[in-house]
Amino acid sequence: MKTIGNFTFTPTEIDGVVVVETKRYGDNRGYFMETYQEKAFHEAGLEYKFVQDNQSSSRKGVLRGLHFQKTFPQAKLVRVLRGEVFDVAVDLRGGSPTYGKWVGVLLSEENGKQLMIPRGFAHGFVVVSDYAEFAYKCDAFYHPEDEGGIIWNDPDVNIVWPEVGEIILSEKDKKNPTLAEAKMVF
């Protein structure tokens, strides 16, 4: 764990995936917090140049993922603006001792945690609260023709998703292959 300015960076069990916590300054008016500062992130070894911000809203049980870009991979800094999600990163880096392994973190507006996911990972999340707004920064532009995915319930990856009732998937995500079928290695 490393604290730099208003940020605390905590490595996870998968190299390169980092939980980022920020100091929140609050009073009777509400709160203020920095969610990103290039200098602090670079000092922590997270030297990304973000080029695109994305935001989505979803209801409870919506599971988005597990997604990646095949030839234009993206690093992502993800966070929740409203509600709560269980966020997952799956290591797809060739030669990595944790290839096919996953890490999951509960992100919420209450805990203010963010997850830094480097290039070479599949990413997804499920909404735990009744409603959630999710935002993330990317270090490469999105290319719809380059999109890839693996199925959320791949038995070999064996993600332990929280119980949320019915899982709601897009038609595209219902058709994602297993990791073995996708044969994806960065």
BELNORVEN-V409863 format. One record per pair of residues at least 24 apart in sequence whose ideal C-beta (glycine too) atoms are under 10 Angstrom apart, sorted by the first residue. I is the first residue (numbers start at 1). J is the second residue. Records with the same first field share a line. If there is no record, write none. Layout:
I->J + J
This chain:
2->40 + 43 + 44 + 45
3->40 + 44
4->37 + 39 + 40 + 41 + 42 + 43 + 44
5->34 + 37 + 39 + 40 + 41 + 43 + 44
6->33 + 34 + 35 + 37 + 40
7->33 + 34 + 35 + 36 + 37 + 40 + 41 + 43 + 44 + 46 + 114
8->44 + 113
9->40 + 41 + 43 + 44 + 45 + 46 + 114 + 116
10->105 + 113
11->44 + 45 + 116
12->89 + 98 + 103 + 104 + 105 + 115 + 116 + 117
13->98 + 101 + 102 + 103
14->89 + 90 + 91 + 93 + 96 + 97 + 98 + 99 + 101 + 102 + 103 + 117 + 118 + 121
15->91 + 93 + 96 + 97 + 98 + 118
16->45 + 46 + 75 + 89 + 91 + 93 + 96 + 98 + 116 + 117 + 118 + 119 + 120 + 121
17->89 + 91 + 98 + 102 + 103 + 105 + 115 + 116 + 117 + 118 + 121
18->44 + 45 + 46 + 77 + 114 + 115 + 116 + 117 + 118
19->87 + 103 + 105 + 107 + 111 + 113 + 114 + 115 + 116
20->44 + 46 + 77 + 78 + 79 + 112 + 113 + 114 + 115 + 116
21->111 + 112 + 113 + 114
22->79 + 112 + 113 + 114
23->112
24->110 + 111 + 112
31->112
33->112
35->77 + 79 + 81 + 112 + 114 + 135 + 137
36->77 + 79 + 114 + 137
41->77 + 116
44->116
46->75 + 77 + 116 + 118
47->75 + 139
48->74 + 75 + 76 + 77 + 116 + 118 + 119 + 137 + 138 + 139 + 140
49->75 + 139 + 140
50->74 + 75 + 76 + 77 + 136 + 137 + 138 + 139 + 140
51->137 + 138 + 139 + 140 + 141 + 142
52->76 + 136 + 137 + 138 + 139 + 140 + 141 + 142
53->77 + 135 + 136 + 137 + 138
54->78 + 134 + 135 + 136 + 137 + 138 + 142
55->81 + 133 + 134 + 135 + 136
56->125 + 127 + 132 + 133 + 134 + 135 + 136
57->81 + 82 + 83 + 127 + 131 + 132 + 133 + 134
58->83 + 85 + 125 + 126 + 127 + 129 + 131 + 132 + 133 + 134 + 168
59->83 + 127 + 129 + 130 + 131 + 132 + 168
60->84 + 126 + 127 + 128 + 129 + 130 + 131 + 132 + 164 + 165 + 166 + 168
61->126 + 127 + 128 + 130 + 164 + 165 + 166 + 167 + 168 + 169
62->125 + 126 + 127 + 131 + 132 + 134 + 164 + 166 + 167 + 168 + 169 + 170 + 173
63->88 + 124 + 125 + 126 + 127 + 152 + 153 + 161 + 164 + 167 + 168 + 169 + 170 + 173
64->123 + 124 + 125 + 126 + 127 + 134 + 149 + 152 + 168 + 169 + 170 + 173
65->89 + 90 + 122 + 123 + 124 + 125 + 126 + 149 + 150 + 151 + 152 + 159 + 169 + 170 + 173 + 176
66->90 + 92 + 102 + 121 + 122 + 123 + 124 + 125 + 148 + 149 + 150 + 151 + 152 + 153 + 154 + 157 + 159 + 173 + 176 + 179 + 182
67->121 + 122 + 123 + 124 + 147 + 148 + 149 + 150 + 172 + 173 + 176
68->92 + 119 + 120 + 121 + 122 + 123 + 124 + 146 + 147 + 148 + 149 + 150 + 182 + 184 + 186
69->119 + 138 + 140 + 141 + 142 + 143 + 144 + 145 + 146 + 147 + 148 + 186
70->143 + 145 + 146 + 147 + 148 + 149 + 182 + 184 + 186
71->143 + 145 + 146 + 148 + 186
72->119 + 140 + 141 + 142 + 143 + 145 + 146 + 147
73->118 + 119 + 120 + 121 + 138 + 139 + 140 + 146 + 148 + 186
74->117 + 118 + 119 + 120 + 121 + 123 + 136 + 137 + 138 + 139 + 140 + 141 + 142 + 143 + 146
75->116 + 117 + 118 + 119 + 120 + 121 + 137 + 138 + 139 + 140
76->114 + 115 + 116 + 117 + 118 + 119 + 121 + 123 + 136 + 137 + 138 + 139 + 140
77->114 + 115 + 116 + 117 + 135 + 136 + 137 + 138 + 139
78->105 + 107 + 113 + 114 + 115 + 116 + 117 + 123 + 125 + 134 + 135 + 136 + 137 + 138
79->107 + 108 + 109 + 112 + 113 + 114 + 115 + 133 + 134 + 135 + 136 + 137
80->106 + 107 + 108 + 109 + 110 + 111 + 112 + 113 + 114 + 115 + 125 + 127 + 128 + 129 + 132 + 133 + 134 + 135 + 136
81->108 + 109 + 132 + 133 + 134 + 135
82->108 + 109 + 129 + 131 + 132 + 133 + 134 + 135
83->107 + 108 + 109 + 110 + 127 + 128 + 129 + 130 + 131 + 132 + 133 + 134
84->108 + 109 + 110 + 111 + 127 + 128 + 129 + 130 + 131 + 132 + 162
85->124 + 125 + 126 + 127 + 128 + 129 + 132 + 133 + 134 + 162 + 164
86->124 + 125 + 126 + 127 + 128 + 159 + 160 + 161 + 162 + 164
87->113 + 114 + 115 + 117 + 123 + 124 + 125 + 126 + 134 + 136
88->115 + 117 + 121 + 122 + 123 + 124 + 125 + 126 + 152 + 157 + 159 + 160 + 161
89->115 + 116 + 117 + 118 + 120 + 121 + 122 + 123 + 124 + 125
90->117 + 120 + 121 + 122 + 123 + 124 + 150 + 154 + 157 + 159 + 179 + 184
91->117 + 118 + 120 + 121 + 122 + 157 + 186
92->119 + 120 + 121 + 122 + 148 + 150 + 179 + 182 + 184 + 185 + 186
93->118 + 119 + 120 + 121 + 185 + 186
94->120 + 184 + 185 + 186
95->185 + 186
96->120 + 121 + 185 + 186
99->179 + 185 + 186
100->150 + 154 + 156 + 157 + 158 + 179 + 180 + 185
101->157 + 158 + 159
102->154 + 157 + 158 + 159 + 160
103->159
104->159 + 160 + 161 + 162
106->162
107->132 + 134
108->132
109->133
118->186
119->186
120->184 + 185 + 186
121->186
122->148 + 149 + 150 + 152 + 154 + 157 + 176 + 179 + 182 + 184 + 186
123->149
124->149 + 150 + 152 + 159 + 161 + 173 + 176
125->161
126->152 + 159 + 161 + 162 + 164 + 167 + 168 + 169
127->164 + 168
128->161 + 162 + 163 + 164
129->164
147->172
148->176 + 177 + 182 + 184
149->173 + 175 + 176 + 177 + 182 + 184
150->176 + 177 + 178 + 179 + 180 + 181 + 182 + 184
151->175 + 176 + 177 + 178 + 179 + 181 + 182
152->176
153->178
154->178 + 179 + 180 + 181 + 182
155->179 + 180
156->180
